[in-house]
Amino acid sequence: MGQHVLPGNPPVALTLRKSARARRISLRVSRLDGRVTLTLPQGASEREALDFARSKGDWLRKTLAGQGAQTLVSQGAEVPVLGQMRRIAPGAGRAVVLGPDTLEVPGPPKRMGARALGFLKQQARDRLATAADGYAESLGRPYTRLTLRDTRSRWGSCTADGRLMFSWRLIMAPPDVLAYVAAHEVAHLAEMNHSPAFWAVVDRLYGDHRAERRWLREHGHRLHRYRFTD
């Protein structure tokens, strides 16, 4: 049904959608990126829905403020890489350089976000492929393909024909978290479920993964706050 803006201080962007399964008008704020979805059941009017959203304006703004604002990655901004915050700084030469406290990005300032994104995606592919290769060899079950996406609902997946998919944003998480997700998806090559047998495979490949799963639950949504292009 399109996009709307709820007036106020600050204004709130809303995405309206109709659902045949909805029983009442509802509002949802995504923990991942702060998007606000206003859902209408069949028979409800757009005006009714927007009146409902206005009545929840204080709650909406409080919820959005509690989640923190999104960060546009540009010169001077800080972004997590391998679990450590790095400041985006001008770089020399042609290559992006990862330092202890900085991510040095050469080129014009307006291209820094896009160039940083390209670097992070390549780092994610290299590290995830290395981890997946090792776990697949230990398991004795090769995968057929590895792809990266910017997924909102999952950190990885494995198909029945052995294709692995991972969120490139895992490169912003601590290395142990990235390695755990790689082991988790490779384990699905043997067990396409989340049964005790599956978790036994994860334990064999990775070991104790409670801390990594807890980190994703508590902090994973924050990785979606970073935007690299307007």
C-alpha positions as CSV (number, residue, x, y, z in Angstrom):
1,M,0.0,0.0,0.0
2,G,3.0,2.3,0.0
3,Q,5.0,4.6,2.2
4,H,3.6,7.2,4.6
5,V,5.1,9.6,7.1
6,L,3.6,10.1,10.5
7,P,4.0,13.9,11.3
8,G,5.6,14.8,14.6
9,N,9.0,15.4,16.2
10,P,10.6,13.5,14.7
11,P,8.5,12.4,11.7
12,V,8.2,8.6,11.5
13,A,8.3,6.7,8.1
14,L,5.7,4.0,7.9
15,T,5.2,1.1,5.4
16,L,1.6,0.2,5.0
17,R,0.6,-3.4,4.0
18,K,-2.7,-5.3,3.9
19,S,-2.8,-8.9,5.2
20,A,-5.6,-11.4,4.7
21,R,-4.4,-13.1,7.9
22,A,-4.4,-10.1,10.2
23,R,-7.3,-9.7,12.6
24,R,-6.6,-6.2,13.7
25,I,-4.5,-3.1,12.8
26,S,-1.0,-3.5,14.2
27,L,2.4,-1.8,14.3
28,R,5.8,-3.5,14.2
29,V,9.2,-1.9,14.6
30,S,12.0,-4.1,13.2
31,R,14.8,-4.7,15.7
32,L,17.2,-5.1,12.8
33,D,16.8,-1.8,11.0
34,G,14.1,0.2,12.7
35,R,11.6,-0.1,9.9
36,V,8.0,0.5,11.0
37,T,5.3,-1.6,9.4
38,L,1.6,-0.7,9.8
39,T,-0.5,-3.8,9.0
40,L,-4.2,-3.6,8.0
41,P,-6.7,-6.5,8.0
42,Q,-9.1,-6.9,5.1
43,G,-11.9,-4.3,5.5
44,A,-9.8,-1.7,7.4
45,S,-9.3,1.6,5.7
46,E,-6.0,3.4,5.3
47,R,-7.4,6.3,7.3
48,E,-8.3,4.0,10.2
49,A,-4.8,2.6,10.2
50,L,-3.1,6.0,10.1
51,D,-5.3,7.2,13.0
52,F,-4.2,4.1,14.9
53,A,-0.5,4.9,14.2
54,R,-1.0,8.5,15.4
55,S,-2.5,7.2,18.6
56,K,0.7,5.2,19.1
57,G,3.1,8.0,18.2
58,D,4.7,8.4,21.6
59,W,5.3,4.7,21.8
60,L,6.8,4.6,18.3
61,R,9.3,7.4,18.9
62,K,10.3,6.0,22.3
63,T,10.9,2.6,20.8
64,L,12.9,4.0,17.8
65,A,15.0,6.1,20.2
66,G,15.8,3.1,22.3
67,Q,17.1,1.2,19.4
68,G,19.6,3.9,18.4
69,A,19.9,5.7,15.1
70,Q,21.2,4.2,12.0
71,T,24.8,5.2,11.0
72,L,25.7,6.2,7.5
73,V,29.3,5.0,7.0
74,S,31.4,7.9,5.8
75,Q,34.6,9.7,6.7
76,G,34.9,9.9,10.5
77,A,32.2,7.4,11.3
78,E,32.9,4.3,13.3
79,V,31.9,0.8,12.1
80,P,32.6,-2.6,13.7
81,V,35.0,-4.9,11.8
82,L,35.7,-8.3,13.4
83,G,34.1,-7.2,16.5
84,Q,36.2,-4.0,17.0
85,M,35.1,-0.5,16.3
86,R,37.2,1.2,13.5
87,R,37.1,4.8,12.4
88,I,36.7,5.4,8.7
89,A,39.8,7.4,7.7
90,P,41.3,8.6,4.4
91,G,43.8,6.2,3.0
92,A,46.7,6.4,0.6
93,G,47.3,4.3,-2.5
94,R,44.5,2.1,-4.0
95,A,43.7,-0.5,-1.4
96,V,41.5,-0.3,1.7
97,V,43.6,-1.0,4.8
98,L,42.3,-2.5,8.0
99,G,44.2,-1.1,11.0
100,P,44.0,-1.7,14.7
101,D,41.6,1.3,15.2
102,T,40.9,2.5,11.7
103,L,39.6,1.4,8.3
104,E,41.6,3.5,5.8
105,V,39.7,4.1,2.6
106,P,41.4,5.9,-0.3
107,G,39.5,7.9,-2.9
108,P,37.0,10.8,-2.7
109,P,35.0,11.1,0.5
110,K,31.7,10.5,-1.2
111,R,32.9,7.1,-2.3
112,M,34.2,6.0,1.1
113,G,31.1,4.1,2.2
114,A,30.8,2.2,-1.1
115,R,34.5,1.3,-1.1
116,A,34.3,0.2,2.6
117,L,31.3,-2.0,1.7
118,G,33.2,-3.7,-1.1
119,F,36.2,-4.4,1.2
120,L,34.0,-5.8,4.0
121,K,32.1,-8.1,1.5
122,Q,35.4,-9.4,0.2
123,Q,36.7,-10.0,3.7
124,A,33.5,-11.8,4.6
125,R,33.7,-14.0,1.6
126,D,37.3,-14.9,2.2
127,R,36.8,-15.7,5.9
128,L,33.5,-17.5,5.5
129,A,34.9,-19.6,2.6
130,T,38.0,-20.5,4.7
131,A,35.9,-21.5,7.7
132,A,33.3,-23.4,5.6
133,D,36.0,-25.3,3.7
134,G,37.6,-26.4,6.9
135,Y,34.3,-27.6,8.5
136,A,33.2,-29.3,5.3
137,E,36.5,-31.2,5.1
138,S,36.1,-32.3,8.8
139,L,32.6,-33.4,8.1
140,G,33.5,-35.2,4.9
141,R,30.6,-33.4,3.0
142,P,31.5,-30.7,0.5
143,Y,29.2,-27.8,-0.2
144,T,28.3,-26.8,-3.8
145,R,28.3,-23.1,-3.6
146,L,28.8,-20.2,-1.2
147,T,27.0,-16.8,-1.6
148,L,26.6,-13.7,0.4
149,R,23.5,-11.6,0.9
150,D,22.3,-8.8,3.2
151,T,19.6,-10.8,4.9
152,R,17.4,-9.4,7.6
153,S,15.9,-12.6,9.1
154,R,18.8,-15.1,9.2
155,W,22.6,-15.2,9.4
156,G,23.0,-18.1,7.1
157,S,21.2,-21.0,5.4
158,C,21.9,-24.3,3.7
159,T,19.9,-25.9,0.9
160,A,19.3,-29.6,0.3
161,D,21.6,-29.4,-2.7
162,G,24.5,-28.1,-0.6
163,R,24.4,-24.3,-1.3
164,L,25.5,-22.2,1.6
165,M,24.3,-18.6,2.1
166,F,25.7,-16.1,4.7
167,S,25.0,-12.6,5.6
168,W,28.1,-10.5,4.7
169,R,27.4,-8.5,7.9
170,L,29.0,-11.3,9.9
171,I,32.4,-9.7,9.1
172,M,31.4,-7.0,11.6
173,A,30.8,-9.6,14.4
174,P,33.6,-11.1,16.5
175,P,35.6,-13.8,14.5
176,D,34.3,-16.6,16.8
177,V,30.7,-15.6,15.9
178,L,31.5,-15.8,12.2
179,A,33.1,-19.2,12.7
180,Y,30.2,-20.5,14.6
181,V,27.7,-19.5,11.9
182,A,29.9,-21.2,9.3
183,A,30.0,-24.4,11.4
184,H,26.2,-24.2,12.0
185,E,25.4,-24.1,8.3
186,V,27.9,-26.7,7.3
187,A,26.4,-29.0,9.9
188,H,23.2,-28.8,7.9
189,L,25.0,-30.7,5.1
190,A,24.6,-33.7,7.4
191,E,21.4,-32.9,9.2
192,M,18.8,-30.7,7.5
193,N,17.0,-29.9,10.8
194,H,17.7,-28.7,14.3
195,S,17.4,-32.0,16.0
196,P,19.7,-33.2,18.8
197,A,21.7,-35.0,16.0
198,F,22.2,-31.7,14.3
199,W,23.5,-30.0,17.4
200,A,25.8,-32.9,18.0
201,V,27.4,-32.2,14.6
202,V,27.8,-28.5,15.5
203,D,29.4,-29.5,18.8
204,R,31.8,-31.8,16.9
205,L,32.7,-29.2,14.3
206,Y,32.9,-26.1,16.5
207,G,32.7,-27.0,20.2
208,D,30.8,-25.0,22.9
209,H,28.8,-22.4,21.0
210,R,26.6,-20.9,23.8
211,A,28.5,-17.6,24.0
212,E,28.4,-17.1,20.2
213,R,24.6,-17.8,20.0
214,R,24.1,-15.4,23.0
215,W,26.1,-12.7,21.2
216,L,23.9,-13.0,18.1
217,R,20.7,-12.8,20.2
218,E,21.8,-9.8,22.2
219,H,23.9,-7.8,19.7
220,G,23.3,-9.2,16.2
221,H,20.6,-6.7,15.4
222,R,23.0,-3.8,15.8
223,L,25.0,-4.9,12.8
224,H,22.0,-3.8,10.6
225,R,22.2,-0.2,11.7
226,Y,25.1,0.6,9.4
227,R,24.3,2.0,5.9
228,F,27.1,2.3,3.4
229,T,25.2,4.2,0.7
230,D,22.5,6.8,0.7
